[in-house]
Amino acid sequence: MTVTVTDQLRRLGFSDEAIARATVGGKPLIEAVRKPSRVDRMNKTEALYSVELEWQQREGTIRRWAFESLKFRLAKRTWYTPDFAVWLTDGRLRLVEVKGFLRDDAAAKFKIAREMYAEFEWLMVRRVKGHWEEVPI
């Protein structure tokens, strides 16, 4: 059985009215999930993770978040852009990569960026059976 984003939000206690008003990247959440390319190039998995970040921000466990807002130079003509920048309440910056599946080049860029910019907290996650799981890299 497929669990929709709307179902998950209802389980978290959001009303249908609140779900209808929810936005991702300035676009309605429902549109973001149905047409991910229209919302800052966010795919469905990233849109789902952004809902989690919105919830954490409302709960006060994070200060704020942004989608693809930072770009890191790894080498000449080689760049890496993490999916999410998350500012934690203690002032640290967590860079999050959301994956449905992992290709070798993505893992390599993530590792290189993590080593080159070790002053930030790096996290790669994937969705497993309805919850977010850290991907060990």
VODREN-490973 format. One record per residue (C-alpha): y, z, x. Coordinates in steps of 0.25 Angstrom, whole numbers, padded with zeros to 4 digits, always signed. Layout:
BEGIN
YZX
...
END
This chain:
BEGIN
+0000+0000+0000
+0014-0004+0005
+0024+0007+0005
+0038+0001+0004
+0051+0006+0010
+0056+0010-0004
+0043+0019-0006
+0045+0026+0007
+0059+0029+0003
+0055+0034-0010
+0045+0043-0003
+0056+0048+0006
+0064+0053-0007
+0074+0041-0008
+0077+0037-0023
+0076+0022-0027
+0091+0022-0028
+0093+0027-0014
+0083+0017-0009
+0090+0006-0016
+0103+0010-0009
+0097+0012+0005
+0101+0002+0015
+0097-0003+0029
+0107-0010+0038
+0116-0011+0026
+0106-0018+0018
+0098-0012+0006
+0085-0006+0011
+0077-0014+0001
+0083-0027+0007
+0081-0022+0021
+0066-0020+0018
+0064-0033+0010
+0073-0042+0019
+0073-0035+0033
+0080-0047+0040
+0092-0045+0032
+0094-0030+0037
+0098-0031+0051
+0085-0038+0055
+0077-0025+0051
+0063-0027+0047
+0055-0019+0037
+0050-0009+0047
+0063-0007+0053
+0069-0006+0039
+0059+0005+0035
+0062+0012+0048
+0077+0012+0044
+0074+0019+0031
+0068+0030+0040
+0080+0031+0048
+0089+0031+0036
+0081+0043+0031
+0082+0050+0044
+0097+0048+0045
+0099+0053+0031
+0090+0065+0034
+0099+0068+0047
+0087+0066+0057
+0095+0054+0064
+0110+0051+0064
+0109+0036+0062
+0102+0024+0065
+0104+0009+0068
+0096-0004+0067
+0095-0012+0080
+0108-0007+0085
+0105-0006+0100
+0101-0016+0110
+0095-0013+0123
+0095-0022+0135
+0081-0022+0142
+0083-0033+0152
+0091-0046+0154
+0090-0053+0140
+0081-0042+0134
+0085-0033+0124
+0079-0022+0115
+0085-0018+0101
+0078-0006+0095
+0077-0006+0080
+0084+0007+0077
+0094+0016+0085
+0093+0030+0079
+0103+0041+0082
+0096+0054+0082
+0103+0067+0077
+0103+0073+0092
+0111+0060+0097
+0099+0053+0103
+0097+0038+0100
+0083+0034+0096
+0079+0019+0097
+0068+0015+0087
+0060+0003+0087
+0052+0000+0074
+0040-0008+0074
+0030-0014+0064
+0021-0019+0076
+0024-0019+0091
+0025-0031+0100
+0024-0030+0115
+0038-0035+0118
+0044-0025+0108
+0036-0013+0115
+0040-0018+0129
+0055-0018+0125
+0054-0005+0118
+0048+0001+0130
+0058-0005+0140
+0070-0001+0131
+0065+0014+0130
+0064+0014+0145
+0077+0008+0148
+0085+0016+0138
+0077+0029+0139
+0089+0037+0134
+0086+0034+0120
+0074+0038+0111
+0065+0026+0108
+0055+0025+0097
+0046+0014+0091
+0041+0016+0077
+0032+0009+0068
+0028+0011+0053
+0013+0017+0051
+0008+0020+0038
+0021+0024+0032
+0027+0031+0043
+0034+0029+0057
+0026+0030+0069
+0031+0030+0084
+0025+0018+0092
+0022+0023+0106
+0027+0014+0116
END
